[in-house]
Amino acid sequence: MTTTSAPSDQTRSLLLREHEVAVEPAPVPEPGPHQVLIEVAAVGICGSDVHYYEHGRIADFVVEAPLVLGHEASGTIRALGAEVTDRTVGQRVAMEPQETCGRCTQCLAGRYNLCPQVQFFATPPVHGAFAQYVVLDSSRAHPVPDEISDEAAALIEPLSVAVWAARKARIEPGDRVLVTGAGPVGLLCADVARARGASWVGVSDTNDTRLEVARQRGANQVANVASAPLDQQVEPVDVILECSGATPAVQAAFGVAAPAARIVLIGMGAPDMQLPVATIQIKELEVTGVFRYANCYPAAIGLAASGLVDLDGLVTGKFGLEQVEAALTASRTDPHSLKPVVYPGTARF
């Protein structure tokens, strides 16, 4: 193992149960032969982190033992596993927070996000990145250039969701694209749609504050669906990226879908809902889902480095490791909260 002077002990934040977080000491993990040890720099708060904190579960993933949350992460490589030759100590990286088998049908087809053996950060029982050090397969530690900040490097993770959604939607120059849901992923989906050449990008939500952010980031139109139905505000579109997970938003999307439109379901919502099958058939609509991403980090890093997507502008709060609970509940007290970021190291706090 190639290493620097990494300590033997670290501090991490654990979700003990619903609404209860504690900080505790823990050993610094040893990287396996193909892994790297990463000193964590920044970790974004995702809606899934908040959901685990509030409810202790997401669908069939249940927090049954103390769990380290956080999967939108960046850091610096501090040690290399014995067989790692393609990374160097001191490299700044964006962490793709999953390890897969690499041998199953889905992995071999390039859809490793669907690997049945996937180990994804902060998904029970796999620990996440609210810790000073983590280990990760070297192929999932993506080097980032100096022009990408630690915060932006962490947010390559949600940007990769948007890149994957845009690929699934096959967005082309000239397309009219509607994004439903103006949270961080929705805003990034709108950014990626513009970067792929969409001639018109609209964003809908029920939150005027977030819709104003969408407008400032370049949306051609924003629509508050609390004030009027979507189909009374938006003309038919070629692509719909549904990011809210809200049943009314999903159902309303079909009312503004042009013939042969592509509808991508990104936001996680109710496990079952009614869809207008006759409309899907008559209009020949394509409806598909998104589950995380595969092979998207290089493109996402390129978008951020080029300035086509502003990731730093999403950050609305900065918290130390002792303040994880405040970060998880930031949206309760701050209506402008979009993306709180946690810094597990001690240098900033």
N, C-alpha and C positions, 0 to 999 in steps of 0.2 A: 504493500500500500504506500502510495506517495502522499505525503501529508505536510501540512504546516503545523503551527503550534495550536491546534484546536484543543480546547479544554476537555477534561474527562466528564464534566458535569454541565448541565444546562438547566434552564427554566422553561416550563411550558404551561399553557393554559388549558384546563380540562373542563368540559361540560360534564358535571356530575349527574345531573338529572334536569328535568324541565326547570328553567329559571334559576339555575344554580351553577355558577362558574367558580373555579378555584385555580390558583397558581401553585405549582408544585415543582420541586427539583426532580430531575431525571437524568439518567446517564446519556451521554452523547452517543448516538448509534454508530456502529462500525459499518462502513460500506462493504457490500458484497463484491465479488470479483468484477461484476459489470456495472457497479453502482458508483456514484460520487456522493461525497458528504458536502452538503450545502449549508452555509451560514445564511439564515433567512433574513432578508432585508425588509420586505414589505409584503403584506397580505391583505387583499381586498375582502370586504364583507360581501358575501353572496346571499341572495334570498334563501337559499337552502340552509345556510348557517343559521339564519334567523328562525327558519321553520323548525330546525332541530332544537334550538334554544326554547322556542315557544311551546312546541308540542312533543318533543322527544322522539319524533319519528317522521319519516316521509314515506308514504305508502307502506311497502313491506320492509323498509329499512328502519329498524327500531334500535334506539340507544339503550342497550341493556347493561352496559358497563361504561365507566368514565371514558370520554372520547375527546380527542384533540380536534377541534374544528379548523376550518380554513383550507381552501384549495386554490385560491387565486394568488399565486406566490412568485416572488423573485428572490434572488440571492447571489452569493458568490461561492464558487467551488473552493473548498478548503482541503479536500483529500480525495484521492482516486483509488478505486478498487484495483486489484492486482492485474486485471486484464484490460483496463481502460487505456486506450491509446489515442482516442480522438477528442479528448478534453484536457485542459490544463488547469492546474491550481491557480486561483486568482481570477479566473474567467467569471464575468457577470452573466447570469442566465435567467431566462424565464422558464419556470417549471411547468411542464405538461404533467399534471398530477395523477398519472395513471401508469400502471404496469400491467401488461397483458402477456398471454402465453406465447404468442408468436407462431403457433403451430396449428391452431384450429382453422376450420374452414373460413371463418370470418376474418381472422388475422391475415391469412394467406391471400384473401381477396381484397385486402387493403381497408377492410371495415373493422379495424381493431377496437373501435368504440363499442362494438357489439360482441366482443369476446366474452364467452360465458365465465371465464376465469379472471375477468378484469378486477384489479385492485385499485380503487379510486380514492384519493385523499378525502378524509372527512366523511366517508360513507361507512357506517358501522359494518364491521368492527375496525376498519382501517383508520389509523390516526392521520390527522391533517397537519397543517403548517403553522398553527399558533404555537410555535416553539422556536428556540434559537437555532436549532440544527435539525435537519432532516436528511434522509438518504433517498436517492432516486436513481433509476436506471440512467446511465449516461446518455442514451439516445433521446431521452425525454428532458434533458437539461439543455435548453436551446440557447446558445450564446446570443447576446444582444449587443448592438453597437453603443458607443458612448452617448449618442444623441437621444437614446431612450433612457428615461429616468428609472429609478427603482420602482416607483409607483406605476409607471406605464408598463414596465416589464411584467409586473404582477397582473395587470389588466389585459395582457395578451391572452389570458385564459378566456374571459368573456368575449373578447374580440374574435377568438377562434370559433366560438359558437355562432357568431354572426357570419363569419366566412363560410362555415359549413352550411348554414341555412341558405345563404346566397347561392352556393353551388347546387344545393338540392333544388332550389327554385329556378336555376338556369337563367339568372338575370342577365339580360343582354342590353346593349346600347339602344336607347329609345323606349324601353319598357316604362310603363306607369306602375309604380310600386307603392302599396299601402302597408304601413307597419301599424299593427294594433297593439297598444301597450307601450308607454313611454318611460319604462324603467331603463336601467343601464343597458341591458341586452337589446331592448327595442331601439334605443338611441344609436347603438352601435350597428344594428341591422340597417338603419336608415343611412348611416355613414357609408357602410359597405355597398349598399345599393347605389348611392351616388358615385362611389369610386368605380363601380362596374359599368357606369354609363347610363343609368336610368335617367330618362328625360324629365320625370316628375316623381317626387317622393313625398307622400303624405304620411302623417302620424296621427293616430287617434288615441284618446285616453279620456278619463274623467277628471284628471288633475290638471288644473290650469297652470300650476307652477311648472310641472314637468313638460307640458305642451309648449310653454314659453322657452324652455331649454331646447326642445326639439326645433323650434323656430330659429333660435339663435345659432344652432348648429347647421342650419341650412335647409330645413324642411320647406317644401314649396307651399304646403298647406297643413294646418293642424285643425283637428276636429274634436270638440268636446262632446262626447256622445251622451253626456248627462243632460245636455241642453236640447238636443234634437237627434233623431235616429240617424245612423251612419249613412243610409242610402239617400237621405235628404241633404247631405252635406258633401258627399264625394261621388264623382262620376266613376263609371266602371274602370277597373284596373286590370292589368295583366298578371300581376303578382301580389299576393297577400302574405305577409310574414306575421303570423299571429304570436305575439310575445306575452300576452297577459295571462293566458290560461283560464280566463273567465268565460264561463259558458255563454253568456249573452254576446260577448265579443266574437267568439268562434262562430256562433250561429249568424250574427249580423254580417260576417265577412262574405257569406255566400250571396248576400243581396247586392254586393258591389263588385262581384267577380264577373269580368267579361267572359265571353265564350272562350273556351280552351285556356282559361286562367290557371295558374299554378298556386296552390295554397299550401303553405308550410306551417305546421303546428309546432311551435317552439316552447311556449310557456306551458308549465305543468299545471294541470287543473284537475277537475273531476275525472275519476277513472272511466266514467261512462257518460255519454251525452247523446242527444238526438241530432242527427245531421240530415239535411234535405236531399235524400238519395235521388229523387226525381230530378232536382236541379243539377246535381252532379252528373247524371246521365245525359240529360237534354243539352247541357252546355259543354259536355265532355271536359269537365274540370278534373284536374289532377290534385289529389289531396295526399300529403305525406307527412310523416313526423320527423323530428330531429331528436337524437339522443346524444348529447355532448358533441363530439367531433372526431375526425381522423385526418391526419396529415395536413393540418391547417396552420400550425405554428409558424413555419417559414413565411407563408403569405401574410399572416397577421403581423409578424415582426416587420416585414417590408412595408405594409401600409402605415404602421406607426412611425417607422424611421423616415419615411418619405414625407410625413406631414399630412397625408391624405386623411388620416383619422387622428383626432386629438383625444388621447387617453387621459392626460393630466387634467384636462378640463372637467372630467367626471368626478374627481376627488373632492369631497365636501367635508371631510373631517379626518383628523390624524390622532391616533391613540397608541399608547404603550401597551405592553403585554399585561400589565396590571389593570388596564382599562378595557379589556375585551368585552365585558358585560355592557359598558357604556357604549361601545361601538355597535354591539348587537341591537341595542335599543335606541340608537340615535334617531331613527325616523319617528319615534314616539314624540320627541320633544322638538325636533327640527323639521318643519315641513319642506325645507329645501334640501334635505339629506338625500343624496344619490348613492355615493360610494364612499363609506368610511374605510379608512385604511389603518391596519395595525402594524406597528413596527416592533417585532420581537426582540431586537437588539437593544442594548442599553445606551448606545451612542447618542440617540436623538432624544431620549427621555430620562 
